[in-house]
Amino acid sequence: MNQDKQMIYDALDKLGIKYEAVEHEPVFTMEQMDELGLSEKGVVCKNLFLRDSKGKRHFLVTCDEHKPVDLKSLGKKIGGGNLSFASEERLEKYLGLTQGSVTPFGLMNDKNHDVEFFIDKDVTKGVKIGIHPLINTATVFLTYKDLEKFLYANDIDVMKINL
């Protein structure tokens, strides 16, 4: 089993968090995720790793895969100005992740708390959410409250927004 994935499972187990892990082939797009047919297990989330125009601030935004995200209005909403997708190099540097594996679990690798985490309020309302465990060959389904418990245990701030 992948070492990173096992690290997440061990952390969740240590916190007493109930979750369901679904193994699957590597996926790199939301379309590929849809082909797996996992939506009956919960809300499959998309995770956007973004930066401001100067590259000084970085953001991770999590929402329902079907929710459209307008980067211009999002930038205004979160005070980030003009946003764009951050490079693979920045993704590796700040979250220790590769393209296709973006996940809130990666925030545990952000030891300097350089990345600001925003989650859409719609995915915090009690349903199970699906996110990758640091790698795109599995999806973990857990409640938002349990994700919040994981983030709190790793000293990660969560900002809820309406997208």
N, C-alpha and C positions, 0 to 999 in steps of 0.2 A: 504494500500500500504506500502511496505517496507520503513522504515525511511531513510535508506542510499540511496535507489534509488530516493526517493523524494528529498533528498538533492541535488543530481546531477541535476535532472530536474529543481529545483528551481534556482540553480546556472546558468544553461544554459539559462533559461528564463530571469534572471536578466541581463545577458550579451547580450540579444537579439539574441541568437544563435538559428537558426532553426534546428530542429532535428526530427527524427521519432523514436519513441520507440515501439519496438515489444515485447510484453509479450509472454513467452513460458515456457515450463516445464524446471526444472533445467537441465543444461548440464555441463558435466565435461571433455569432450574430444572434439577435433575438429571433430571427426567422428559423435558425437551426434549433433554438430552444423550443419554439412552438412545435416543430416536427416531432419532438420527444413526447408530446402529449402529457405534460406534467401539471397542467393547469387545474386538474381536479384535486390535486393535493394542496393547493393554495395559490396565492398570488405570486406569480413569477415576477421578480423585480429586475428592472434594468438599473444599472449603476453607471453614472457618468463621471469620469474623472476630468475635471476642468481646471483651467488657469485663467487669471486675469490677463489683460493685454500686455502688462509689463513683466509677467512671469514671477511676480512677487508673492501672490496669493494662490493657493490651490484649494479646490473644493471637490468633495465627493457628494454626489446627489443621487439618492435612491428613490425610485418610484415604481408604480405599476408599469409593467412592460407596455401596456396599451395607452398610457397617458402621453399625449404629445408634450414635448418640452421645447419652448421657444427660448433659445439662449439669450436673446436680447432682453426679453422681459424678465427672465430668471436673473440676469446680471443686475438689473435694477432692484429686484425683490431682495436679493441677498447682499446688496451693496458691493458687488464685485465688478461693476462697470462692464466693459465688453469682454465676454467670455469666449473661450475657444477650447477645443479638446486638447488636453496636455499630451505631450509626446510619450512614446514608449519608454524613453530614457527617464523621464520624470516619474512615470508610473513605477518603474523599478526603484528609483532613488527614494521616493517618499513612502510607497506602500509595499515595496518588495514583491510586486505582482507583474505578470505579463499580460499582454493584450488578450482579451477574451476571458480573463479571470478576475475582473474588477469586482470587488465585494467589500461590504462594510467590515468584514473580518480582517481585511488588510490594514485597517486602522491600528491594529495592535502592533504593526511594524513601524508605525510613525512615532518613534520615541520622543521626537521634539515637538510633537503636536503641531506640525506645519500645515496639516490638511484640515479644513473646516468641513464638518459633516452635516448635511441637510437631508432630511427625509420627508417625503410628502405625507401630510396628515392622513390621507386616505389609506395608506398601508399600515397605519398604527392602530386601526380600529378593531383589533381582536381576531382577525383572520390569520391563518398561517401564511408566512411569506417564504419564498424560495430564493436563496442566494448561494453562490459558490463558496466552498471551503478552501479558498486560496488557489484553487485550480479549477479549470473548466471541464473536468471529467466527472464531476459530481455536483449535485444540488442538495443543499440542506434546507429542510422545511422546519420552521419553528415559529412560535408566536412572536409578535413584535415585543411584548413584555420580556420574553426570554432573550431576544437580541439586545434589548436595552440593559438587561442584567449583565450580559457579556460585556457590553461596551462600558458600563459603569465599573465593572471589575478591572477593566483595563484603562480606567481614568480618561475615557473618551467622552467629550461633550456632544450631545445630540441637539440639533436645532430643527424643530418641526416647522414646515412651511406648507402653504396651500399652492399647489401648482395648477 
